[in-house]
Amino acid sequence: MIKSSLRVAYKQYSIVPKELMLYNRIAVLRSERSLSRQALAQAVSVNTQTIGFLERGDYTPSLELAFKISRFFKLPVEAVFSPDPFRPLSEQVYMMEKKEA
């Protein structure tokens, strides 16, 4: 029983070394929309724990799951996932304002 659930879980995400980590904005996007982990998990057909693992960076999503999550939020995949850490939004806005001045 445990082996079969691990096989199913492995299809959704996999453990990766830190240098290959895929960063994400899932927690921020959920928070902006007042969405629970459970609701997002149901919408993309995964276990609630999977969303937690992804948000914490414990696992990297499969390509299929990354696209499902991006489609759910109606954003391009690169707005949700990145191989580099995301800069804080306030920093991005401040840099844009500084360039315009």
LOLUMVO-309563 format. One record per residue (C-alpha): residue number from 1; residue in three letters; x, y, z. Coordinates in steps of 0.5 Angstrom, whole numbers. Example, Ala and Ser with C-alpha at 12.3 -4.5 7.8 and 13.67 -1.06 7.14 Angstrom:
BEGIN
+-----+--------+-------+-------+-------+
! num ! residu !    px !    py !    pz !
+-----+--------+-------+-------+-------+
!   1 !    ala !    25 !    -9 !    16 !
!   2 !    ser !    27 !    -2 !    14 !
+-----+--------+-------+-------+-------+
//
This chain:
BEGIN
+-----+--------+-------+-------+-------+
! num ! residu !    px !    py !    pz !
+-----+--------+-------+-------+-------+
!   1 !    met !     0 !     0 !     0 !
!   2 !    ile !     5 !     5 !     2 !
!   3 !    lys !    10 !     3 !    -4 !
!   4 !    ser !     4 !     5 !    -9 !
!   5 !    ser !     2 !    11 !    -6 !
!   6 !    leu !     9 !    13 !    -6 !
!   7 !    arg !     9 !    12 !   -14 !
!   8 !    val !     3 !    16 !   -15 !
!   9 !    ala !     6 !    22 !   -11 !
!  10 !    tyr !    13 !    21 !   -15 !
!  11 !    lys !     9 !    23 !   -21 !
!  12 !    gln !     7 !    29 !   -18 !
!  13 !    tyr !    13 !    32 !   -15 !
!  14 !    ser !    20 !    30 !   -14 !
!  15 !    ile !    26 !    31 !    -9 !
!  16 !    val !    31 !    35 !   -12 !
!  17 !    pro !    38 !    38 !   -10 !
!  18 !    lys !    38 !    45 !    -7 !
!  19 !    glu !    42 !    48 !   -13 !
!  20 !    leu !    36 !    45 !   -18 !
!  21 !    met !    30 !    48 !   -14 !
!  22 !    leu !    25 !    51 !   -17 !
!  23 !    tyr !    22 !    57 !   -13 !
!  24 !    asn !    15 !    59 !   -13 !
!  25 !    arg !     9 !    64 !   -11 !
!  26 !    ile !     4 !    59 !    -9 !
!  27 !    ala !     3 !    61 !    -2 !
!  28 !    val !     3 !    69 !    -4 !
!  29 !    leu !    -2 !    67 !   -10 !
!  30 !    arg !    -7 !    63 !    -5 !
!  31 !    ser !    -6 !    68 !     0 !
!  32 !    glu !    -8 !    74 !    -5 !
!  33 !    arg !   -14 !    70 !    -7 !
!  34 !    ser !   -16 !    67 !     0 !
!  35 !    leu !   -15 !    60 !    -2 !
!  36 !    ser !   -14 !    54 !     2 !
!  37 !    arg !    -9 !    49 !     1 !
!  38 !    gln !   -15 !    44 !     1 !
!  39 !    ala !   -18 !    48 !    -5 !
!  40 !    leu !   -12 !    49 !    -9 !
!  41 !    ala !   -11 !    42 !    -8 !
!  42 !    gln !   -18 !    39 !   -10 !
!  43 !    ala !   -17 !    44 !   -16 !
!  44 !    val !   -11 !    41 !   -19 !
!  45 !    ser !   -12 !    34 !   -17 !
!  46 !    val !    -7 !    33 !   -12 !
!  47 !    asn !    -7 !    31 !    -4 !
!  48 !    thr !    -7 !    38 !     0 !
!  49 !    gln !     0 !    36 !     3 !
!  50 !    thr !     3 !    36 !    -4 !
!  51 !    ile !     1 !    44 !    -4 !
!  52 !    gly !     5 !    45 !     3 !
!  53 !    phe !    11 !    41 !     0 !
!  54 !    leu !    11 !    45 !    -6 !
!  55 !    glu !    10 !    52 !    -2 !
!  56 !    arg !    16 !    50 !     3 !
!  57 !    gly !    20 !    48 !    -3 !
!  58 !    asp !    21 !    41 !     0 !
!  59 !    tyr !    19 !    38 !    -7 !
!  60 !    thr !    19 !    40 !   -15 !
!  61 !    pro !    13 !    40 !   -19 !
!  62 !    ser !    12 !    35 !   -25 !
!  63 !    leu !    11 !    40 !   -31 !
!  64 !    glu !     4 !    37 !   -32 !
!  65 !    leu !     3 !    40 !   -24 !
!  66 !    ala !     6 !    46 !   -26 !
!  67 !    phe !     2 !    48 !   -32 !
!  68 !    lys !    -4 !    46 !   -28 !
!  69 !    ile !    -3 !    51 !   -22 !
!  70 !    ser !    -1 !    56 !   -27 !
!  71 !    arg !    -7 !    55 !   -31 !
!  72 !    phe !   -11 !    55 !   -24 !
!  73 !    phe !    -8 !    62 !   -23 !
!  74 !    lys !    -9 !    64 !   -30 !
!  75 !    leu !    -2 !    66 !   -30 !
!  76 !    pro !     4 !    64 !   -34 !
!  77 !    val !     8 !    59 !   -31 !
!  78 !    glu !    14 !    63 !   -31 !
!  79 !    ala !    10 !    68 !   -26 !
!  80 !    val !     9 !    62 !   -21 !
!  81 !    phe !    15 !    58 !   -22 !
!  82 !    ser !    22 !    60 !   -23 !
!  83 !    pro !    29 !    57 !   -22 !
!  84 !    asp !    32 !    63 !   -19 !
!  85 !    pro !    29 !    66 !   -12 !
!  86 !    phe !    23 !    71 !   -13 !
!  87 !    arg !    25 !    78 !   -11 !
!  88 !    pro !    20 !    82 !    -7 !
!  89 !    leu !    14 !    85 !   -10 !
!  90 !    ser !    16 !    92 !    -6 !
!  91 !    glu !    23 !    91 !    -9 !
!  92 !    gln !    21 !    90 !   -16 !
!  93 !    val !    16 !    96 !   -16 !
!  94 !    tyr !    21 !   101 !   -12 !
!  95 !    met !    26 !    99 !   -18 !
!  96 !    met !    21 !   101 !   -23 !
!  97 !    glu !    19 !   107 !   -20 !
!  98 !    lys !    26 !   109 !   -19 !
!  99 !    lys !    27 !   108 !   -27 !
! 100 !    glu !    22 !   112 !   -29 !
! 101 !    ala !    24 !   118 !   -24 !
+-----+--------+-------+-------+-------+
//
